[in-house]
């Protein structure tokens, strides 16, 4: 099947759109990819929508969130049109769209997760069936609802030696461990670029620490770092997941721009080391996907914290920018075939299970 996957991730920087051909199992052919950045105004509104959603006891109507959902859906329509135009494909040639939407709140401990986006509207815009709401069934069954990418990581790594570990660095970080028997262990490790980006926006007036250049000039405040790492999340056994809003900038308030960036970058790196202690075996290398792999300072700090080689997944022939979007295209096909997308070792769900809701274009 030919599928489009869409991802608006915890970094809140834009929409990744990927076009692949796959059987939802071992066959994957990448056809096209394009990323559309959000403008600064929408990023601000999206950030506020997430803050309001996190303050709610359950998903429900809230005027700003509703307005942001409308904007978000239109941005996804434009991203799909742009991708198809660049790739030279027509809507009638696409079998399905995997639509993640945007997570405004993730509270599996309270039995819910909330992704906004009008899947019906997206399906109607192109006449293409849409699979969305990919996390809810897992959470309702007692799982964490995240991470969902491990099954796609395993498909991409089909011909690679085991065991293998893939680290995804978006706003939040998660790791996938693929054992020698193909068994999956996966969980969120903590923050990735989320706090660093917040710090640079609030204190530096820029969107992110480009390449980790600011952090490279700073000094890590060890006492602040130790306090941040003294958080119960890091001792919890997997499976486990977090929301971007679960950690704040409060501990680094008062530090200089560079020292704050350095300390937050070290926080991400040390979180990865703490996560490795929960794996069935220590990996011999880490392969990194997501925007965080472009942060050279972060990559070096992860290597120093873990003592193992750290490589971008691009060295494996993957596209580290498009893996997540491809994964949601892949999972849409699996959903149509009623194949599992989450597993006991990845989300803590009681049994391997499929997920997603189909929104038919008709």
ABEGO torsion letter per residue (X at the ends): XBBBBBBBBAAGAEBBBBBBBBAGBABBBBABBBBBBBBAAAAAAAAAAAAAAAABABBBBBAAAAAAAAAAAAAAAAAAAAAAAAAGBBAAABABBBBAEBBABBBAAAGBBBBBEBAAAAAAAAGBBBBBGAAAAAAAAGBAGOBAAAAAAAAAAAABBOBBBBBBBBABBBBBBBBAAGBBBBBBAEBBAAAAAAAAAAAAGBABBBGGAAAAABBBBAAAAAAAABBAAAABBOBBBBBAAABBAAAABGBBAAAAAAAAAAAAAAAAAAAAAABABBBABBBBBEAAAABAAAAAAAAAAAGBBBBBAAAAGBBAAAAAAAAAAAAAAAAAAGBBABBAAAAGBABBBBBEBBBBAX
